[in-house]
Amino acid sequence: MTQTVVTWAAFEPVLPEMLLVGVGIGLVFMDLFFRKQRELLPWLTILGSLTVLGMVLGERYTSGFGGMFLTDSYGVFFKVICLMGLIMTALMSEHHNRVQGLHQGEYYSLMVFSAVGMMIMASAGDLMVLYLGLELMALSVYCLVGMLKGDQRASEAAVKYFLMGGFASAILLYGMSLLYGLTGTTSITGIASYINDTGLIANPVLLGALGLLIVGFCFKTAVAPFHFWTPDVYEGAPTTVTAFMSVGPKAAGFAVFGRVLVQGFPELHGQWGTLLAFLALLTMAVGNITALSQTSIKRMLAYSAIAHAGYALLGVLAGTPEGLSATMNYLLIYGFMNMGAFAILVLLAGKDNRRESLDDYRGLARSNPLAAMLMLIFMFSLTGIPPMAGFIGKFYLIKAALGAGYTGTVIGAVIFSTISAYYYLRVVRYMYMSDPQGTLELSYSPGISAVLGLALLGVIGLGLAPGTVIGRAAMSLLGQ
């Protein structure tokens, strides 16, 4: 019998994930044994995440566990977005959670474990590893959504998210099972090789399995018509958790979307490209048109997140390196502008965490001009108005989709992006063209100030000088 010797070198590709797991466990013990130092929890989360971020940026292309785990530049780019989301959420939570009574070790450790799941998803070279990361991420987020004990809205959101996630996981697993039964492997590149060698392109079981995978991914990335309870979940979750969900899990979801479809099913691009073009149009329509009638900014941002999932699909459906890099670039920009908008929501939330309607923003420009100006910049960027980064992100997505021949989808994207200007600019109108309703004292804590500064830097910097990041995204190809 041959003995397999596992050395430390085998674990080199997963060292950042292992360190982040250690950070999560350390936060739990910190909460158990040093309760009086709970105010240190967000800072320890940030310190650990920054250390892992440094390790990720220094990673070289390699693979582990027989190609099941990949540390290519594609995965590294998405890991950076996920860690950025974790760091900015921890900064945002520093003051907000102290007011809301959420300064608990489990809150920060669940966020960290969720980020570990996202990183595993970004590096998955095998469907089983992908599923492992997805479930680790999802189970942690289910708990985070229901963290506000005694809050009926949060409890309802957690239950809805759990049911929706469980349904999606079942569909995804069924699709994976069919693929394994058909090809005899769960390796993404192995599936591609088998299809290429055996000419299974027109096999109905293969097409069915691919369809189930796409449906599962659509549930996880809130793509219509599989977005069901997403707005309710976003609205019911603590605002900081909603901000985290809108950036990290979405980026991880699109990481696997791109890797599985482009790397695993290149021969079937004609089929899945057409399906994604339809889903992108439907998602942009549902997200933007429904957002028009929302009077809660938090709920409006939830529908906006659905619409932005439709924009991000434009790059994936192109199925080209330019398309994938456009999606990666857009998700990074979306992270900055959305985190900035949610930071303003957290800033205005108040002790009861309910100050989130449009009326609460009346006259903000006169009572708090700095907060109003920052919100205006983030709304302009989400709309796609130059010179904000949102315009650059949409421009490259449209260019990639046009280059791949999806002219009709692009025309739809431009129309729906124009429609979105109504609800984003409505927030600006309430802030600048209405009388303030009483005095509103805002507390710019160090954490919130840091998030707003980072978001502003990202939105303005990437808008005026996008070359470096776009170049990095263009070089972050699959398998390099």
C-alpha positions, 0 to 999 in steps of 0.5 A, a space after each residue: 500500500 502506498 502512503 501519501 505524505 502530506 507536508 506543510 507545503 500542501 497547505 501553502 495555497 490555503 494559508 490566508 484562509 487558515 489564518 482568517 479562521 484563526 482570527 474568527 476563533 480568536 474573536 470567539 475566545 476574546 468575547 468569552 474570556 475578556 468581556 470588558 474589552 469587547 470594544 477591541 473586537 472590531 479593531 482586532 477583526 480589522 487587524 486580522 483582515 488586513 494581515 490576511 489581505 497582505 498575504 493574499 496580495 502576495 500570493 503567487 499562482 499555484 494550486 493545492 489538493 490536486 487542483 481543487 483549490 486555485 490561487 490564480 490572479 482571478 481568485 485573488 482579485 475577488 478575495 480582495 473585494 471580499 476582504 475590503 467588504 469585511 474591513 469596511 463593515 467592521 469599521 462601520 460596525 465599531 460605533 453602530 453596534 455599540 449603540 445597537 448592543 451588537 458588540 458581541 464576539 459572534 457578530 464579528 466571528 460570523 463575519 470573518 467565517 463568512 469571508 473565509 467561505 467567500 475566499 474559498 469560493 473565489 479559489 474553487 477549482 472543484 464543485 465540492 470545494 465551491 459548495 463547501 465555501 458557499 455553505 460556510 458563507 451562507 450559514 454565517 450570513 443567515 445568523 448575521 441577518 437575525 442578530 438583532 434579538 427581539 426584532 421581529 423584522 430581523 427574525 423574519 428576514 433570517 427565516 426567509 433568507 434561510 429558506 431561500 438559501 436552502 432551496 438554492 443549495 438543493 437546486 445547486 447540489 442536484 445540478 452538481 450530482 447530474 454533472 458528476 453522474 454524466 462526466 465522472 468528475 467534479 473538477 471544473 477543468 475536468 468537466 470541460 475536458 470531458 465535454 470537449 472530448 466526448 462531444 456532449 454539447 447537445 446532451 439534454 441531461 448536460 443542458 439540464 444540469 447546466 440550467 440547475 447550476 445557473 438557477 442556483 447561482 442566480 439565487 445566490 446573487 439575487 438575479 431575477 426572477 430568483 430574487 424573491 425575498 431578497 429586498 425583505 432580507 436586506 430591509 430586515 437585517 441590521 444595516 451593517 450586515 446589509 452593507 456586508 451582504 451587498 458587497 462580499 457575497 455578491 462578489 463571491 457569487 459572481 466569482 463562481 458564476 464566471 469561473 464555472 461557466 467560462 472555464 467549465 462550459 466554454 463549448 456551451 457559451 451560445 446556450 448560457 450566454 443567451 440565457 444570461 442575456 435574458 436574465 440580465 435584462 429581466 433583472 435590470 427591469 425588475 430591480 430598477 422599475 420596482 425601486 421607483 416606488 420605494 420610500 425606504 432608502 434601505 429598501 430602495 438600495 436593496 432593489 438597486 442591488 438587484 439591478 446592479 446584479 443585472 449590470 454585472 451579468 453583462 460581463 459574464 455573458 460576454 464569456 471573454 477575458 474582457 467581459 470577466 475583467 469588466 465584471 470584476 472591475 465593476 464589482 470593486 467599484 460597486 463595493 466602494 459606492 454602495 459601502 459609502 451609501 450604506 455608511 450614510 444610512 448607518 450615520 443617520 440610523 439613530 438609536 432605534 435603527 429606523 431612520 431610513 425613509 426618504 422623509 428622514 433625508 429632507 433638508 439634510 443639505 442644510 442641517 448636515 451639508 457634509 453628509 448630504 454632499 457625500 450621499 450625493 456623490 454616491 448616488 451620482 456614482 450609482 446612477 453612472 454619472 461621469 466622472 464618478 467611478 460608476 460611469 467607468 464601471 458601466 462603460 466597460 461592461 457595455 463595451 464588453 457586451 457589445 464586443 460579444 454581440 449582445 446589442 439588444 441587451 446593451 440597449 436595454 441596460 442603457 434604458 434601465 440605467 437611465 430609469 434608475 436616475 429617477 430614484 437615485 436623484 430623488 434622494 438628492 432632491 429630498 436632501 437639497 430641495 426640501 426643508 429640514 425636519 428638526 435638528 439632526 445631530 450626527 456622530 462621525 465616529 472614527 470607523 464611519 469616517 474611515 469608511 466614508 473616506 475610503 469610499 470617497 477615495 474609491 469613487 472619485 479616484 477610480 472615476 478620474 484615474 481608472 487605469 491601474 485597477 482596470 489594468 489589474 482586472 484585465 491581467 487577472 485572468 482565469 488560471 494565471 
